[in-house]
């Protein structure tokens, strides 16, 4: 049998899996996504147990191989998302200029944000992530990078998911730190934030569409109240049926090639 283990952070029980061909020093260990340092034999990573006895499983239970839907960066392994992870978004947005073109109409409240005049993009993005992280229970975040063919998606060549008008996104399970540090610029210019990201519990969703010069968010009213209180975030509440374009900004309005043809925003 696989030895059981208890997550040292949340107390959940689990059974470890040994990756014989892994050199990773850490691994996710419980359903909540908590991880910890491995112990024992180098080259073997316990998942999810820091208390697992080092060594190979029995001959009747061969070691599990690393999942093909993973990528490596910063000395760790990260899970690549699939269509199942965005099924709650795909096909549930609307056409037109409202915020629900980017955010499914399932949230209590909606807003937009963009860097205010005189504030650097990096300062603005750090403020956004700090406000979101402060009001979100600790968990993994899904980071989505729109594959335009000309911008950094962090893990080129990894499998993508399809959203909106047939656009491809690289989706990876990581966290707030990676959201601020992995990317080297996006289609809106300077900055590192993903084009789409949300926590594992789906309590909020941030999405900036290809032709928009701002970012949309759906969340609870309390979450948005926190964003509105920070002048560096520069958030503005919008109704789900109103034009989401903030005053003074415009859409880039390129034709968008999708699986159903070409769409234009006005």
C-alpha positions, -999 to +999 in steps of 0.1 A: +000+000+000+010+036-004+017+052+029-008+079+039+004+114+049-011+145+065-006+179+049+014+200+075-005+231+066-042+222+064-043+187+079-058+169+049-048+133+044-035+119+011-014+091-004+020+098-019+031+091-054+068+087-061+082+102-094+113+081-101+125+104-129+118+137-111+145+160-098+121+184-083+127+195-047+090+202-040+056+189-051+020+198-045+007+177-017-030+180-010-063+190-026-058+226-015-025+228-035-002+231-005+034+219-011+064+212+010+100+200+006+106+164-002+126+141+021+148+112+016+165+099-015+176+125-040+158+123-074+126+110-058+098+134-050+070+124-026+036+135-036+020+144-013+039+132+017+067+146+037+064+116+059+066+089+032+094+064+036+121+070+010+125+044-017+107+026-044+072+013-041+066-024-043+071-043-075+034-047-078+029-010-077+055+007-101+064+043-096+043+069-114+058+089-142+056+127-143+024+138-159+028+150-196+007+180-188+034+197-168+061+222-175+093+231-155+105+265-144+122+280-113+133+245-103+097+233-100+070+215-120+038+233-129+005+219-142-008+230-176-045+236-177-070+218-199-104+227-214-120+213-183-104+240-162-120+268-183-152+251-191-170+275-168-158+304-190-158+289-225-192+294-242-206+314-213-196+349-223-215+373-245-209+392-278-207+429-277-190+457-258-202+449-222-180+434-195-197+400-200-178+397-233-148+389-211-164+377-178-193+352-176-224+367-160-221+346-128-206+372-104-221+396-079-203+427-093-181+438-122-154+464-127-126+475-150-092+488-141-061+502-159-030+521-149-039+557-138-020+586-152+014+591-137+016+555-123+040+529-137+025+497-150+046+476-126+034+496-096-002+493-109+001+455-114+016+449-080-012+469-064-038+448-083-023+415-073-017+426-037-054+436-033-066+403-049-042+381-028-051+399+004-088+390-001-084+355-014-078+324+008-045+309+001-047+286-030-033+281-065-042+306-092-047+298-129-027+321-152-038+324-188-016+339-215-032+348-249-012+333-278-012+361-304+018+346-321+039+377-312+038+379-274+054+360-246+032+331-233+059+319-209+057+282-220+057+282-258+049+248-272+027+236-243-009+226-249-034+255-250-071+260-244-096+278-265-117+307-252-139+336-265-137+337-304-114+308-309-084+324-292-057+301-278-045+306-242-016+289-224-031+281-190-008+272-161-015+266-124+008+288-103+002+318-080+004+355-074+042+357-074+044+340-108+016+363-121+039+392-115+073+378-125+070+352-153+060+373-183+082+398-201+056+420-216+021+415-230+000+428-260-009+460-240+027+470-238+048+469-206+038+447-177+038+411-167+003+402-157-015+373-175-043+382-199-066+360-178-063+347-143-085+333-115-081+314-082-088+277-079-121+284-062-133+306-091-143+334-067-132+360-091-120+363-127-097+389-143-096+391-181-083+416-206-095+409-242-072+412-272-086+445-284-092+462-250-068+486-234-081+479-200-088+449-178-122+434-167-130+417-134-159+398-120-160+392-082-179+397-050-190+432-041-166+431-011-136+422-033-143+450-057-148+475-028-112+467-019-099+473-054-119+505-056-103+518-024-068+516-039-060+545-062-031+526-078-056+500-090-078+527-106-109+504-106-144+515-118-176+496-113-196+487-144-230+471-149-231+438-168-251+454-197-232+487-202-202+494-224-172+485-204-148+509-221-136+533-194-139+571-201-109+583-221-099+549-234-106+533-267-106+498-282-079+489-306-106+472-327-087+448-349-107+422-368-107+390-348-104+357-366-123+330-347-137+296-354-170+311-364-156+337-387-144+373-382-158+395-355-155+432-350-161+454-319-173+489-321 
